[in-house]
């Protein structure tokens, strides 16, 4: 393959900075759609960084006559980290409320309204978008999501020309690859 052939196949590639993340939080005993939380952004969070999440197949080593046969094991899904820009209406507060819905800060107990079912657990969608027309190149839907960690917001007098951002780590049971 020569350089011209490579360029014709590659066609500029895809970009890491073309993506959308959307989903629902569970706040005040009910799902809170992103369209209500971020109506000016079409229901998409203002996410600084995210990823199409990985999944890992385990390996079951089975000894056989001096060799190891590697048998396909169980699939595992790791927690999913994202970094979110805070907004004037404070998305941070809503993520804290979602976390509080799962485990009360003061009592360290689970409210009766949290059921560990699809009513309390939500779905999140990650889309990787095309550079030219914004169409969806890849889409993954995370199932049964809940916040493992709502990270800290750094406050400092010496920060210039910055906006507030905070990390969130989401647990989920599995994902479906849509495209």
Backbone as a ProteinNet text record, in pm:
[ID]
protein_1_A
[PRIMARY]
XXXXXXXXXXXXXXXXXXXXXXXXXXXXXXXXXXXXXXXXXXXXXXXXXXXXXXXXXXXXXXXXXXXXXXXXXXXXXXXXXXXXXXXXXXXXXXXXXXXXXXXXXXXXXXXXXXXXXXXXXXXXXXXXXXXXXXXXXXXXXXXXXXXXXXXXXXXXXXXXXXXXXXXXXXXXXXXXXXX
[TERTIARY]
84.6	0	89.4	62.9	139.1	64.3	122.9	65.7	-70.6	-83.8	-212.4	-322.2	-290.3	-387.5	-426.6	-327	-354.1	-450.1	-423.2	-509.6	-652.4	-667.7	-801.5	-878.4	-809.2	-874	-898.2	-799.3	-803.9	-905.5	-913.7	-1006.4	-1011.9	-897.1	-892.4	-913	-956.1	-975.2	-1091.9	-1101.9	-1204.7	-1136.3	-1213	-1157.7	-1208.3	-1118.8	-1155.1	-1248.1	-1246.1	-1323.9	-1463.6	-1510.6	-1645.2	-1726.2	-1799.7	-1878.3	-1992.3	-2091.2	-2202	-2225.5	-2261.5	-2298.6	-2431.2	-2527.9	-2659.3	-2709.8	-2806.4	-2863.6	-2954.5	-2995.7	-3082	-3012.8	-3042.8	-3004.8	-3128.7	-3113.7	-3227.8	-3223.7	-3315.2	-3313	-3453.4	-3462.4	-3591.5	-3690.5	-3641.8	-3725.2	-3780.9	-3720.4	-3769.9	-3655.5	-3663.8	-3563	-3565	-3447.8	-3433.2	-3368.9	-3448.9	-3392	-3293	-3188.6	-3091.4	-3158	-3267.5	-3334.6	-3384.1	-3414.5	-3453	-3330.5	-3225.5	-3104.1	-3021.5	-3020	-2939.6	-3022.5	-3134.4	-3223.4	-3159.1	-3067.5	-3007.1	-2905.6	-2869	-2770.7	-2835.8	-2963.7	-3033	-3034.8	-3024	-3026.5	-2893.7	-2786.4	-2654.1	-2575.6	-2506.5	-2419.2	-2303.5	-2252.8	-2130.7	-2014.2	-1971.6	-1868.3	-1735.3	-1635.3	-1501.1	-1433.5	-1447.8	-1379.3	-1462.9	-1463.9	-1531.1	-1463.5	-1527.4	-1470.1	-1578.7	-1555.2	-1635.2	-1581.2	-1664.4	-1612.2	-1558	-1460.7	-1404.8	-1485.5	-1469.3	-1514.9	-1402.5	-1388.2	-1276.2	-1328.9	-1280.2	-1311.2	-1203.6	-1246.9	-1152.2	-1094	-986.7	-920.1	-920.7	-965	-961.2	-848.1	-736	-625.6	-654	-647.5	-672.4	-548.1	-474.9	-355.7	-393.7	-315.6	-336.8	-203.6	-151.1	-30.3	87	112.3	226.5	201.4	83.2	47.1	-70.9	-95.5	-210.4	-307.2	-426.1	-532.7	-603.1	-616	-682.6	-827.4	-917.6	-1060.2	-1124.1	-1217.9	-1286.8	-1363	-1340.3	-1406.5	-1522.9	-1550.5	-1662.9	-1624.2	-1722.5	-1702	-1716.6	-1627.5	-1631.6	-1639.7	-1715.3	-1729.2	-1675.7	-1575.8	-1516	-1601.8	-1582.8	-1651.7	-1610.2	-1697.1	-1681.5	-1658.8	-1537.3	-1509.7	-1539.6	-1600.4	-1620.1	-1583.6	-1554.6	-1526.2	-1629.2	-1698.6	-1811.9	-1782	-1821.2	-1815.3	-1936	-1912.2	-2023.8	-2087.3	-2214.7	-2286.8	-2343.2	-2396.8	-2451.7	-2563.9	-2645.7	-2750.5	-2697.7	-2568	-2490.9	-2532.1	-2483.9	-2499	-2438.8	-2334.7	-2270.2	-2372.3	-2458.6	-2559.8	-2651.3	-2687.1	-2776.1	-2708.2	-2578.5	-2506.7	-2496.2	-2476.5	-2474.1	-2610.3	-2718	-2852.2	-2875.1	-2821.2	-2833.7	-2760.5	-2641.5	-2565.5	-2640.6	-2698.7	-2776.2	-2898.4	-2954.6	-3069.9	-3035.7	-2908.2	-2865.3	-2821.6	-2762.6	-2715.4	-2712.2	-2791.9	-2804.6	-2675.2	-2631.7	-2506.4	-2507	-2608.9	-2610	-2638.6	-2739	-2780.2	-2694.9	-2624.4	-2550.9	-2642.2	-2758	-2854.6	-2915.1	-2980	-3041.5	-3188.2	-3231.9	-3372.7	-3464.7	-3587.8	-3684.5	-3714.1	-3698.9	-3729.1	-3625.8	-3504.7	-3401.5	-3425.7	-3441.8	-3482.8	-3383	-3270.4	-3175.8	-3243.8	-3339.5	-3410.8	-3399.6	-3442.8	-3435.7	-3507.6	-3597	-3659	-3559.2	-3472	-3370.8	-3242.1	-3210.7	-3090.6	-3125.1	-3030	-3062	-2977.2	-3008.6	-2930.5	-2855.3	-2734.5	-2653.2	-2608.6	-2601.4	-2561.9	-2435.8	-2339.5	-2216.4	-2213.3	-2199	-2192.4	-2061.4	-1994	-1876.2	-1925.2	-1898	-1958.4	-1859.8	-1915.3	-1837.4	-1793	-1673.5	-1615.8	-1691	-1738.8	-1795.6	-1941.6	-2025	-2168.8	-2229.7	-2149.9	-2201.2	-2284.4	-2287.3	-2362.9	-2292.2	-2366.3	-2313.5	-2228.7	-2101.8	-2011.9	-2020.1	-2019.4	-2026.2	-2123.2	-2201.1	-2294.3	-2299.9	-2288.4	-2293.3	-2393.7	-2480.8	-2576.9	-2538.8	-2508.2	-2474.2	-2603	-2617.6	-2741.6	-2725.1	-2828.5	-2836.9	-2724.9	-2718.1	-2611.2	-2645.8	-2541.5	-2553.1	-2414.8	-2409.4	-2280.9	-2205.4	-2086.3	-1998.4	-1931.1	-1889.9	-1820.5	-1855.1	-1889.6	-1899.2	-1776.8	-1683.6	-1553.4	-1557.4	-1443	-1429.9	-1424.8	-1457.8	-1438.3	-1325.6	-1221.4	-1107.7	-1139.3	-1115.8	-1133.8	-1000.1	-955.4	-827.4	-824.8	-759.4	-748.1	-655	-564.4	-466.7	-507.5	-631	-678.5	-726.9	-664.4	-704	-749.3	-843.9	-888.1	-924.5	-997.7	-1041.8	-1190.8	-1253.2	-1391.3	-1393.9	-1499.7	-1511.7	-1548.4	-1479.9	-1508.7	-1495.2	-1560.4	-1550.5	-1565.1	-1498.4	-1508.6	-1627.7	-1684.6	-1789.4	-1753.3	-1767.8	-1745.4	-1878.6	-1916.2	-2044.7	-2023	-2101	-2104.5	-2223.3	-2208.8	-2315.8	-2301.8	-2409.6	-2407.7	-2346.5	-2382.8	-2334	-2363.7	-2314	-2351.7	-2391.1	-2468.2	-2506.3	-2440.8	-2380.5	-2323.3	-2432.8	-2470.5	-2576.9	-2520.5	-2409.6	-2343.6	-2195.1
-117.1	0	123.8	216.8	340.9	449.3	568.3	676.3	721	730.9	772.1	670.4	543.4	438.8	445	469.1	482.5	599.2	714.6	831.8	803.5	732.3	700	609.7	520.5	431.3	502.9	578.3	645.4	760.8	837.7	950	1044.6	1074.2	1168.5	1106.5	982.2	914.3	970.7	928.5	979.6	1062	1142	1231.4	1194.7	1205.4	1175.8	1281	1401.5	1509	1523.8	1426.2	1427.7	1317.8	1355.5	1256.7	1324.5	1245.4	1288.3	1180.8	1224.4	1132.3	1180.3	1090.9	1126.4	1012.5	1043.5	943.6	1008.5	931.8	980.5	963.7	1055.4	1039.4	992	949.3	912	1003.8	1100.8	1204.7	1220.6	1236.5	1255.5	1144.5	1022.1	902.5	886.2	952	939.5	963.6	903.5	932.8	1080.8	1137.5	1276.4	1272.7	1292.7	1287.7	1401.1	1374.3	1476.8	1593.2	1567.5	1676	1782.1	1743.6	1840.2	1900.6	1821.9	1868.3	1958.7	1927.8	2004.6	2038.3	2112.6	2136.5	2220.2	2310	2395.1	2319.9	2198.1	2119.4	1993.6	1998.6	1884.8	1761.8	1780.1	1666.9	1596	1653.1	1593.1	1667.3	1592.6	1654.2	1725.4	1826.7	1891.6	1813.4	1714	1621.7	1660.7	1678	1710.1	1585.5	1475.3	1352.3	1231.7	1135.4	1008.8	904.2	791.9	686.4	587.7	517.6	399.6	293.5	242.6	158.6	24.7	-28.3	-158.8	-273.5	-389.7	-512.5	-614.2	-697.7	-791.5	-933.4	-1022.3	-1164	-1227.8	-1297.4	-1367.4	-1488.9	-1538.1	-1657.8	-1764.5	-1883.4	-1995.9	-2087.5	-2088.1	-2175.5	-2320.6	-2411	-2552.9	-2631.2	-2685.4	-2764.4	-2892	-2921.6	-3044.6	-3090.9	-3203.3	-3268.6	-3172.4	-3093.4	-3003.4	-2870.3	-2849.5	-2722.9	-2663.3	-2535.3	-2466.5	-2431.2	-2487.9	-2449.6	-2328	-2224	-2102.7	-2105.8	-2120.9	-2130.3	-1994.1	-1956.6	-1828.4	-1829.4	-1725.8	-1713.3	-1616	-1555.6	-1463.3	-1322.9	-1251	-1111.8	-1023.2	-924.1	-828.1	-687.4	-603.3	-463.3	-378.2	-297.7	-210.9	-86.3	-18.1	108.5	207	302.4	393.5	535.1	590.6	727.2	830.9	941.8	1055.7	1183.4	1289.6	1419.8	1517.9	1586.2	1670.2	1815.6	1906.2	2049.3	2084.6	2155.4	2201.9	2321.8	2343.8	2454.9	2544.2	2658.4	2753	2688.6	2603.7	2535	2410.6	2397.2	2299.8	2153.5	2100.5	1958.3	1875.8	1928	1860	1826.1	1920.8	1898	1782.3	1773.7	1666.3	1529.4	1523.8	1397	1357.3	1454.9	1425.1	1373.1	1431.3	1384.4	1242.1	1209.3	1072.4	975.8	1012.9	930.2	915.6	1024.3	1022.9	931.5	922.5	835.1	688.3	653.4	514.2	483.3	583.2	562.8	698.4	711.1	838.9	875.7	1002	1047.4	1033.7	1085.4	1090	952.7	884.3	756.5	638.3	653	542.4	422	448.6	343	368.4	266	276.9	314.9	421.8	461	354.1	350.4	252.9	273.3	396.8	425	365.1	334.3	274.2	125.1	71.9	-68.2	-157.4	-103.2	-182.1	-249.3	-181.7	-229.9	-123.3	-154.7	-54.1	76.8	77.3	203.9	298.2	246.3	328.3	334.6	228.1	222.6	278.1	344.3	415.3	365.2	415	384.9	509.9	488.4	597.8	558.4	657.1	633.9	714.4	648.4	712.6	701.6	817	818.6	881	814.4	869.6	922	1050.5	1117.3	1138.6	1142.3	1166.7	1312.3	1335.9	1469.3	1557.3	1501.3	1583.5	1619.4	1523.5	1553.3	1527.3	1483	1458.9	1333.8	1250.2	1125.2	1031.2	934.7	842.3	734.5	726.2	621.8	497.6	521.6	413	456.2	360.9	391.3	273.4	304.6	203.1	249	159.3	190	110.3	182.8	120.3	95	-25.3	-66.7	-72.8	-27.4	-32.8	46.3	173.6	262.2	323.8	347.4	422.5	477.6	589.6	654.2	587.5	539	484.2	598.4	699.1	812.8	941.1	1042.6	1178.6	1249	1280	1330.8	1472.9	1517.6	1649.6	1759.2	1880.3	2000.6	2077.6	2103.8	2179	2327.5	2392.9	2536.9	2596.8	2699.9	2760.9	2905	2993.7	3134	3153.9	3061.9	3084.7	3026.8	2980.2	2925.8	3038.8	3053.6	3153.6	3084.1	3144.3	3094.6	2947.1	2906	2766.5	2763	2652	2629.1	2509.5	2502.6	2394.3	2264.7	2160	2025.7	1928.2	1814.9	1713.1	1574.5	1475.3	1338.2	1265.2	1176.5	1086.7	947.2	850.2	710.6	638.1	576.7	509.2	358	286.3	139.7	102.1	-7.2	-56.5	-207.1	-274.5	-420.4	-471.9	-408.6	-451.8	-340.6	-353.5	-258.8	-330.7	-259.3	-308.6	-221.3	-283	-210	-191.8	-66.3	-36.4	-21.2	51.3	66	85.5
0	0	0	-89.3	-91.8	-13.8	-3.8	76.8	22.4	-106.6	-164.7	-133.9	-144.2	-112.8	34.9	121.4	265.1	289.8	228.8	247.8	201.4	90.6	40.5	135.7	203	298.8	431.8	476.9	606.7	608.3	501.2	483.4	604.1	662.1	773.7	909.8	916.1	1044.2	1123.6	1246.6	1337.7	1445.7	1515.9	1616.8	1756	1854.1	1992.6	2051.8	1998	2058.5	1998.6	1925.9	1869.5	1937.6	2042.4	2115.1	2189.3	2227.1	2311.6	2415.8	2536.3	2643.3	2699.1	2705.6	2758.8	2846.5	2929.5	3018.2	3119.6	3218.6	3325.6	3459	3550	3689	3763.9	3887.1	3970.9	4092	4094.6	4197.6	4255.2	4387.4	4455.3	4420.9	4426.8	4408.1	4267.1	4168	4030.9	3932.7	3814.5	3712.1	3675.1	3656.5	3612.2	3474.7	3368.4	3233.4	3209.9	3132.2	3097.3	3026.8	2954.7	2884.4	2982.1	3107.1	3208.8	3276.5	3289.3	3355.7	3264.5	3135.3	3039.8	2916.6	2934.2	2819.7	2709.3	2743.9	2641.6	2556.6	2599	2523.5	2465.9	2439.1	2378.6	2467.1	2597.8	2689.2	2703.4	2649.3	2662.9	2770.5	2853.1	2953.3	2885.8	2952.1	2905	2962.9	2888.6	2934.7	2872.8	2957.6	2908.8	2854	2924.6	2883.8	2922.1	2834.6	2857.6	2771.1	2757.1	2673.9	2636.3	2526.9	2500	2595.3	2685.4	2792.7	2744	2817	2780.4	2841.5	2786.4	2851.4	2835.4	2933.9	2936.5	2951.2	2867.2	2883.3	2970.4	3072.4	3157.8	3087.7	3143.6	3090.8	3200.3	3165.3	3257.4	3211.1	3284.5	3242.9	3283.9	3187.4	3213.3	3171	3269.9	3235.1	3159.6	3055.2	2979.5	2922.5	2974.6	2924.9	2905.8	3007.6	3004.4	2935.5	2889.9	2826.2	2902.6	2874.5	2933.4	2821.4	2829.8	2737.4	2797.7	2719.7	2767.6	2720.4	2817.5	2790.3	2817.6	2733.4	2751	2882.4	2962.5	3092.4	3087.1	3200	3213.2	3167.5	3117.9	3077.2	3199.7	3210.2	3320.4	3263.8	3332.1	3294.2	3408.2	3378.1	3478.6	3498.2	3609.1	3630.3	3521.5	3494.7	3381.3	3431.8	3412.4	3458.6	3350.4	3391.7	3303	3380.3	3307.8	3368.3	3312.9	3403	3366.4	3399.1	3309.3	3338.5	3425	3533.8	3616.1	3546.6	3572.9	3512	3621.4	3580.6	3677.4	3758.9	3693.8	3768.3	3837.8	3846.9	3922.3	3903.5	3796.2	3768.2	3881.8	3945.2	4059.1	4166.6	4199.8	4302.7	4263.2	4135.4	4089.9	4099.4	4067.7	4082.5	4230	4318.8	4461.9	4507.8	4455.5	4491	4441	4322.6	4270.2	4362.9	4405.5	4499.3	4631.8	4679	4803.8	4790.7	4669.5	4647.1	4669.4	4649.2	4665.8	4809.1	4876.4	5012.6	5082.5	5186.5	5256.4	5327.2	5311.3	5370.6	5522.2	5588	5733.5	5794.8	5744.2	5803.7	5757.9	5643.6	5583.9	5564.2	5508	5479.7	5342.8	5291.7	5160.2	5177.3	5111.9	5123.5	5065.1	5114.8	5064.4	4916.7	4868.1	4728	4632.3	4683.2	4598.6	4593.5	4474.9	4464.6	4392	4344.7	4265.9	4147.6	4091.9	3974.2	3865.9	3743.9	3638.3	3670.1	3769.7	3809.6	3872.9	3957.6	4024.3	3943.6	3874	3791	3653	3590.7	3466.7	3350.1	3231.7	3110.7	3067.1	3016.4	2962.4	2822.8	2734.1	2596.2	2565.2	2501.4	2456.8	2304.8	2237.8	2092	2047.3	1955.6	1888.6	1754.8	1727	1612.7	1498.3	1376.7	1256.1	1250.1	1199.4	1189.7	1091.1	982	875.7	898.6	934.5	943.8	1081.3	1178.5	1313.3	1328.5	1225.2	1236.5	1334.7	1384.7	1484.5	1418.2	1458.9	1410.9	1498.5	1630	1727.7	1836.4	1886.3	1994.4	2090.3	2218.7	2323.5	2428	2473.7	2579.9	2703.5	2812.3	2940	3017.3	3072.2	3137.6	3289.7	3359.1	3505.7	3572.4	3540	3588.5	3723.7	3800.3	3925.7	3960.3	4036.3	4063.4	4177.7	4148	4250.9	4325.5	4249.6	4309.6	4235.4	4313	4261.3	4316.6	4228.7	4270.6	4322.3	4363.9	4424.7	4319.4	4364.6	4285	4351.4	4275.4	4328.8	4327.2	4440.7	4453.9	4495.7	4424.6	4456.5	4405.9	4481.8	4442.2	4322.8	4299.3	4193.1	4058	4045.7	3918.4	3828.3	3715.1	3616.5	3489	3422.5	3291.9	3294.7	3396.3	3406	3438.9	3409.5	3449.9	3543.9	3621.6	3719.4	3648.5	3685.7	3634.8	3750.2	3737.7	3842.3	3779.9	3839.4	3787.4	3849.5	3773.1	3820.9	3772.9	3859.5	3822.2	3829.1	3717.8	3704.4	3700.8	3781.9	3773.1	3682.9	3612.7	3526.7	3516.2	3481.5	3473.9	3343.8	3232.8	3101.3	3002	2879.9	2775.7	2649.5	2566.9	2435.5	2329.8	2232.1	2120.6	2016.3	1993.8	1898.7	1758.1	1747.7	1616.9	1636.8
[MASK]
+++++++++++++++++++++++++++++++++++++++++++++++++++++++++++++++++++++++++++++++++++++++++++++++++++++++++++++++++++++++++++++++++++++++++++++++++++++++++++++++++++++++++++++++++++

